[in-house]
Amino acid sequence: MTSARVLSLQVGRAAALPWRGRAVPSAIDKRPVDGRIALAPLGFAGDEQADLRVHGGPDKAVCCYPSEHFPRWAALLERDAMPFGAFGENLTLAGALETDVCIGDTYTLGGEGGAVVQVSQPRGPCFKIAARWGRKAVTRTMAYDMIAGFYLRVLEPGTVGAGDTLDLVERVSDVTVAEVLRVTYRDRHDPPALQRVVAVGALAEQWRASLAKLVELNMLPLTDPVGDA
């Protein structure tokens, strides 16, 4: 992928999210905003993360999701269409599929006064996505079908708005976001692929460490995805 377009930009505050008879804190309900928003190393102005142990931080400053998956989700969730921000993403994109975006890809985001960002890791889908849509299978489908989206780290702050483009300026690896999702959730018994992914220095350290442990222990049993959505 050399270029993609921002269809919508969303931010949100933490609130209670119903889940299995209780309320859990979550900022997954992000709403579109007009105009340009400041983007700093920890994310967009006005955006929150509810649980800083697993959400947010420099490697997860911006959550992105490809709009190309929306028709599939609309069919699965029996909706006419999916709204922007459907999965708590900050940026709903066109032209940036997980199979085309590589870890370490560096982009300019926006024109003059815009930001410079880098792909840091896939999104690790968790139960809060299932809670939002009332379907437990959503997180498993995202992870196993490698349609979970991805995160950006901010190399240079700037302002961003809907309609901006992501333009590739540097590619440092050929390991796609989809490949990282594959070896994390589907094919953990693939040592060469795991080693290739772990060798990518631009992959977020927390994710690299988790996969390196799999290599070291000669593969752990596959479990349901529990990530950092």
C-alpha positions in Angstrom: 0.0 0.0 0.0 1.4 3.4 -1.0 -1.6 5.5 -0.2 -4.8 5.4 1.7 -7.6 7.9 2.6 -9.1 8.8 5.9 -12.8 8.4 5.5 -13.6 9.5 9.1 -11.8 10.4 12.3 -13.3 9.4 15.6 -12.5 10.1 19.3 -14.3 9.1 22.4 -14.4 9.3 26.2 -14.5 6.3 28.6 -18.0 5.2 29.7 -19.7 2.1 31.0 -20.1 -0.8 28.6 -22.6 -3.6 29.5 -21.0 -7.0 29.4 -22.5 -10.2 30.9 -24.6 -8.5 33.5 -22.0 -6.0 34.6 -20.6 -2.7 33.4 -17.0 -2.5 32.3 -15.2 0.8 31.5 -14.5 1.3 27.8 -13.9 4.1 25.3 -14.8 1.9 22.3 -17.8 4.2 21.5 -15.9 6.7 19.4 -17.8 9.2 17.3 -16.8 11.1 14.2 -15.5 14.7 14.6 -15.4 17.5 12.1 -12.4 19.7 11.4 -8.8 19.0 12.2 -7.6 17.4 15.5 -4.2 17.6 17.1 -2.4 14.3 17.1 0.4 13.8 19.7 2.6 10.8 20.6 -0.2 9.4 22.9 -3.1 10.0 20.5 -5.7 12.5 19.4 -6.8 15.4 21.5 -10.1 14.5 23.2 -9.6 10.7 22.9 -9.4 8.4 25.9 -8.5 4.8 26.8 -10.3 3.2 29.7 -7.7 0.7 30.8 -4.1 2.0 30.4 -2.7 -1.4 31.3 -3.6 -2.7 27.9 -4.8 0.3 25.9 -3.0 3.4 24.7 0.6 4.3 24.9 3.1 5.3 22.2 2.8 2.0 20.2 -1.0 2.2 20.2 -1.6 5.9 19.7 -3.9 5.6 16.7 -6.3 2.7 16.0 -7.1 2.2 12.3 -9.7 0.0 10.6 -10.2 -0.7 6.9 -13.6 0.2 5.6 -13.5 -2.5 3.0 -14.5 -5.0 5.8 -17.7 -3.1 6.6 -20.0 -4.9 4.1 -19.0 -8.3 5.5 -19.6 -7.1 9.1 -22.9 -5.6 8.1 -24.0 -9.0 6.7 -22.8 -10.9 9.7 -24.4 -8.5 12.2 -27.6 -8.2 10.2 -27.3 -4.4 9.6 -27.9 -2.3 6.6 -24.4 -0.7 7.0 -21.7 -0.2 9.6 -21.1 3.2 11.1 -17.7 4.9 11.1 -16.0 4.0 14.3 -17.8 0.7 14.4 -14.9 -1.0 16.1 -13.6 1.8 18.2 -11.1 2.9 15.6 -9.8 6.4 15.4 -9.3 6.3 11.7 -11.7 4.6 9.3 -9.6 4.1 6.2 -10.0 3.2 2.5 -7.2 1.5 0.8 -5.2 0.1 3.7 -5.9 -3.6 4.1 -4.0 -5.8 6.6 -2.7 -7.9 3.7 -1.1 -4.8 2.1 0.2 -2.8 5.2 3.5 -3.8 6.6 4.9 -3.4 10.1 7.2 -0.4 10.1 5.5 1.3 7.2 6.0 5.1 7.7 3.5 7.5 6.3 2.8 11.2 6.1 -0.8 11.8 7.4 -2.3 15.0 6.1 -0.7 17.8 4.1 1.1 20.8 5.5 1.0 20.7 9.3 0.1 17.0 9.3 1.7 14.2 11.2 4.2 11.4 10.4 3.1 8.0 11.6 4.4 4.4 11.6 2.6 1.0 11.7 3.5 -0.6 15.0 1.3 -3.7 15.4 -2.0 -5.3 14.6 -5.0 -4.6 16.8 -5.5 -7.4 19.2 -9.3 -7.8 19.3 -10.9 -8.4 22.8 -14.2 -8.9 24.4 -15.2 -5.2 24.3 -15.8 -5.4 20.6 -18.0 -8.4 21.2 -19.8 -6.5 24.0 -20.4 -3.5 21.8 -22.1 -5.6 19.1 -23.6 -8.4 21.3 -21.8 -11.2 19.4 -19.1 -13.2 21.1 -17.9 -14.5 17.7 -16.8 -11.1 16.5 -13.4 -11.1 18.2 -12.6 -14.6 17.0 -13.6 -13.8 13.5 -11.4 -10.6 13.5 -8.4 -12.5 14.8 -8.6 -15.7 12.8 -9.6 -14.1 9.6 -6.9 -11.4 10.0 -9.3 -8.5 9.7 -8.6 -6.8 13.0 -7.1 -3.5 11.8 -3.8 -2.0 13.1 -2.2 0.6 15.2 0.1 3.6 14.4 2.8 5.2 16.5 3.3 9.0 16.0 6.8 10.0 14.9 6.0 13.6 14.3 2.9 15.3 15.8 0.5 17.3 13.6 -3.1 17.9 12.9 -5.3 15.4 11.1 -8.8 15.4 9.6 -11.2 13.3 7.6 -10.2 13.4 3.9 -6.5 13.3 4.6 -4.3 10.8 2.9 -1.7 8.4 4.3 1.2 8.4 1.9 4.0 5.9 2.2 7.5 7.4 2.7 9.4 4.4 4.0 9.0 0.6 4.1 11.4 -1.3 6.5 9.9 -4.8 6.4 7.9 -7.1 4.2 6.0 -8.5 7.2 2.3 -7.6 6.8 -0.2 -6.9 9.6 -2.1 -10.0 8.3 1.1 -12.1 8.7 1.5 -11.0 12.3 -2.2 -11.8 13.0 -1.8 -15.2 11.3 1.2 -16.4 13.4 -0.3 -15.0 16.6 -3.8 -16.5 16.4 -3.9 -19.2 13.7 -0.6 -20.8 13.0 1.5 -20.7 16.1 3.3 -23.9 15.1 5.2 -22.2 12.3 8.6 -21.4 13.9 10.2 -19.9 10.7 7.4 -17.5 10.3 7.4 -16.6 14.0 11.1 -15.9 13.9 10.7 -13.7 10.8 8.0 -11.7 12.5 10.0 -11.4 15.8 13.0 -10.1 13.8 11.1 -7.0 12.7 12.4 -4.2 15.0 9.5 -1.9 14.3 7.0 -4.3 15.7 5.7 -3.1 19.1 7.9 -4.5 21.9 5.1 -6.0 23.8 3.9 -8.0 20.8 7.4 -9.0 19.8 8.1 -10.3 23.4 4.9 -12.4 23.3 5.8 -14.0 20.0 9.4 -14.5 21.1 8.2 -16.4 24.1 6.3 -18.8 21.7 9.5 -19.4 19.8 11.5 -20.0 23.0 8.9 -22.4 24.4 8.5 -24.2 21.1 4.8 -23.1 20.7 2.1 -22.8 23.3 -1.4 -24.2 22.9 -3.7 -22.1 20.8 -6.2 -20.1 22.9 -9.0 -17.7 22.2 -7.8 -14.2 21.2 -7.6 -11.8 24.1 -6.0 -8.6 23.0 -5.9 -4.9 23.5 -9.0 -3.6 21.7 
